[in-house]
């Protein structure tokens, strides 16, 4: 009997997964959350030997796999060494999975697009080749482990020599925080996160560096490693990511430091260098890392609003950071600039951005705003917390940041479940939506009559 093939040359059973790559992504992360939940529900995973409540176990597993960092129980006090190692493995799997699957999805998208679009996509990412995917995945893993090893070695030396901690504890804490930082997870073995090191650059700066590198995304890091001396040859992805990351880090540092400069509960007691270090660290962590060296619940409304904006924007594409991504935000900024100047197309550097790319960015932003607004409304209904606190919590969960004003553990079960769903959707939603929209790209053989409407 003859085998049936589609027009593309693939058998239907083989081509089917390529039509819906988002299903693979969602299914893989859901399976990881399920395994993590089972392990964290075991009595051996807690210090007391008692089983963790199912809602808390699911919440923690989701937060780890989605590299968020929000917690309903104290990581250091509640979980045993087995539980902490389980969380660490989930963070590593989630971080590597995000970068690897994002790259694989890019390949799947490129194979389904028209030739012209595929060539443009290949120019932008420089990794869209099925032939080289094994090498790309290997490089992602090796690069991630190398960065984590370097940061862990630096932190271990600091903990051992400067803070006089035992060798075993120094190594354990260093590895945990290095993995958590590079993957933008924000889990800490200290009950107060990194508040004890608020004015110690030897701890804060290596962790901040790991967060930034992990949040840039592998395609950007790989391109910078090859051509950092030739900015004019950078792709649109790298240009937007590097420029906006730098701008947002500087603006965030200035705004947060200025707003909190005299606040006696945050930066007030520190000297000038300590204030700017803490402000810079807060700006970096707002980009979806989740560590905090100052009391987030004590921040003034101005700096909380600035943090909300930074969290929502997030970090780079195909990296461990969350949010709508700086590329999405930057692309819409270029769209706005082109519209204000009356230009017919959108250009970034010497490249023209296709309209389909612009629509994808707009769709991601509108869906993200809608998701955060809906979650905020429901949290206001379920709790008695203020809008500032609830909005901050919702954005932190959706953007997979992990910062909190301290209300996470006190939320009712329904509120915790809502944040769990928000973390999962926020981690996978933008990526899945972006790939789904790209895979739906097809030529229309007719055009309807044009009619302009009033805008504004």
ABEGO torsion letter per residue (X at the ends): XBBBBBAAGBBAAAAAAAABAAAAAAAAAAAAAAAAAAAAABAAABAAGBBBBAAAAAAAAAAAAAGAGBBABBAAAABBAAAAAAAAAAAAAAAAAAAAAAAAAAAAAAAABBAAAAAAAAAAAGABBAAAAAAAAAAAAAAAAAAAAAAAAAAAAAAAAAAGBBAAAAAAAAAAAAAAAAAGAGBBABAAEAAAAAABAAAAAAAAAAAAAAAAEAAAAAAAAAAAABAAABBAAAAAAAAAAAAAAAAAAAAAAAAAAABAABAAABBAAAAAAAAAAAAAAAAGAGBBABBAAABBAAAAAAAAAAAAAEBBBGBABBEAEAAAAAAAAAAAAAAAAGBABBBBEABBBBAAAAAAAAAAAAAAAAAAAAAAAAAAAABABBAAAAAAAAAAAAAGAGBBAGAAAABBAAAAAAAAAAAAAAAAAAAAAAAAAAAABBBBABBBBBBBBBBX
